[in-house]
Amino acid sequence: MRASSTRPIHTYSIVARDPETGEMGIAVQSHAFSVGAAVPWAEAGVGAVATQSLTRIDYGPEGLALMRHGMSARQALGALLKNDENRDVRQVAMVDAHGGVAAHTGTKCIAAAGHLTGEGFSAQANLMRDDSVWPAMLDAYEGAEGELADRMIVALEAAQATGGDIRGQQSAALLIVSGERSTRYWEGRLFDLRVEDSPRPIVELRRLVRLQRAYRYADRADELMAVRNFEDAMGALSKAAALAPDVVELRFWAAASLFSAGKEDEALTIFREVFAKEPVWAELAPRLAPLGLLPDDPLALARIAAQREGDMPGSTA
């Protein structure tokens, strides 16, 4: 292993693979700024790594490289530990694309420190209030339902409820990748979310997961609009709006898509609601026409602009 700087990140985390979807990931919280910049590493179809305590970041990219070339999580972690003279201050966990798990808690990690592994996952923590944290994470993850992201956040919530980091909270991160390998690495990242500094980072992380799902539904609606599947597109838009009712921008882009697809009545109703809440979107709308995102037609754009309060027919404003 190459020599590199270390970063003291004392934390609790979980690495896991969903046996049904093949998705793999890491969820982590720490009283350290920007924990997501160092602890979580994952590659679609390859594996996931959490490297923490007196963190040697090399375990992340080098562990993934070894798993990419055929090593199991156990083999990869063993090879890296063998070449690390300071392995006693490291805490590392890995999961591979087959669900194999390996974890290490060095004897010099600051107490309370330890890990527990289960089928396809590992929960680990150091510098905790007491040694109940990682068992609570294991129990919570095994008892949780829903998608991988939800179950991993439940594990973080259980850790915090049990006492968590003795210093308190500051940052959190969630990184989840697909079980399918891809030459385009960015296509395999399903969640890549960070809360850099917050008094309630896990709460904020859960909110970000909800928002990302809303934007995914909005993207799906655009795809369905493009093939004129309006019924399913409206269903996707409804789901996006339910997940993020306060995000006016999602409603605006939905209206733009509907208008371009010929669903003017539905679109104008949404434009009216959007402009009433945030009038600035009425100013943005005509700028989309030269790009083909709205019809480049003065009459069509006038119909949209008329939905702004004060521009409605009969208005005395």
Secondary structure as GFF3:
##gff-version 3
##sequence-region A 1 317
A	DSSP	beta_strand	6	9	.	.	.	ID=ss1
A	DSSP	beta_strand	11	17	.	.	.	ID=ss2
A	DSSP	beta_strand	24	30	.	.	.	ID=ss3
A	DSSP	three_ten_helix	35	37	.	.	.	ID=ss4
A	DSSP	beta_strand	40	43	.	.	.	ID=ss5
A	DSSP	beta_strand	47	56	.	.	.	ID=ss6
A	DSSP	alpha_helix	59	68	.	.	.	ID=ss7
A	DSSP	alpha_helix	73	82	.	.	.	ID=ss8
A	DSSP	three_ten_helix	87	89	.	.	.	ID=ss9
A	DSSP	beta_strand	90	96	.	.	.	ID=ss10
A	DSSP	beta_strand	101	105	.	.	.	ID=ss11
A	DSSP	beta_strand	114	118	.	.	.	ID=ss12
A	DSSP	beta_strand	121	125	.	.	.	ID=ss13
A	DSSP	alpha_helix	133	143	.	.	.	ID=ss14
A	DSSP	alpha_helix	148	162	.	.	.	ID=ss15
A	DSSP	beta_strand	171	177	.	.	.	ID=ss16
A	DSSP	three_ten_helix	185	188	.	.	.	ID=ss17
A	DSSP	beta_strand	189	195	.	.	.	ID=ss18
A	DSSP	alpha_helix	201	226	.	.	.	ID=ss19
A	DSSP	alpha_helix	230	243	.	.	.	ID=ss20
A	DSSP	alpha_helix	248	260	.	.	.	ID=ss21
A	DSSP	alpha_helix	264	277	.	.	.	ID=ss22
A	DSSP	alpha_helix	280	284	.	.	.	ID=ss23
A	DSSP	three_ten_helix	285	291	.	.	.	ID=ss24
A	DSSP	alpha_helix	298	305	.	.	.	ID=ss25
###
